[in-house]
C-alpha cells in the first residue's frame, strides 16, 4: 500500500503517529516505516511502541487492578492470608488485617492485630491505628477511642490525619459531642481532603448551629474552587454534601 492509495482518515492517523514519534523522541526510522509501509507500519508501531507504553502507565495499571478486583474481589484477601500464614512476619500479618477490615471482617481483623501487637511491635502506632479502625468498623466506638488514647500515650510524636479523624468520629459516636467538635475544629483546616470539614459541619448542624455549619462548608468550597481538578474529582461526594450544607439543607 502506498500513500497515493490511502484514504484521508488513514493519512490523518499516519500524521498523528509521526507527530507522536517526533514529540516522544522515538527512533526516526519509524517515520520511514510508516511512510513506505503505511498499513503494516501502523500495526507494528502500535504493537511495539504504543501498547507497551500504555500498559506501563499508572492509569492503565489502576484500570487493570480495578478490573481484577471487580472480577475477583477476594483475590487480595486470599493472597495476603497465604502470605501471613507462610511468612508469619509483621508486615504480612498487617496487610492481611488491613484487608480484612476492607472486607468488613472486623472480628478476624481485631484478632489478627492483637496477635501482631507483640514483642518489638507491641506499641507499633500503625498496628494500633489499624486495630482502632477495626474496632470502630465493628461498632465499638469506645474501644476504638481507648485504643487511640493508648496509641498517643505510647507514641506522643505520632501524627496521622486519618487517625485524628477516626478519634473525632469515635468521640461523636460515643456521644461526647463537645469534645468531638473540638477535635473536628482543629483537624478540619489541615485535613488532606473534604471529609473532616463536612463531618464537622454536619455535627454543628445537628447541634442546631446551622449558620456556623454553613460557614464551615462555604470555606471548604472556596478552597476546593482553587484546588486542582483531580482533588475535586476525588472529593466529589464530600463536596456535594458541603454544597447542601452551605445552602442550609
Secondary structure, DSSP 4 states (H G I P E B T S, - for coil): --GGGS-HHHHHHHHHHHHHHHHHT--THHHHHHHHSHHHHHHHHIIIIIHHHHHHSHHHHHHHHHHHHHH-TTHHHHHHHHHHHHH--HHHHHHHHHHHHHTT-HHHHHHHHHHHS-GGGTT-HHHHHHHHHHHHHHT-HHHHHHHHHHHHHH-TT---HHHHHHHHHHHHHHT-HHHHHHHHHHHHTT-SSSHHHHHHHHHHHHTT-HHHHHHHHHHHHHHHHTS-HHHHHHTHHHHHHHHHHHTT-
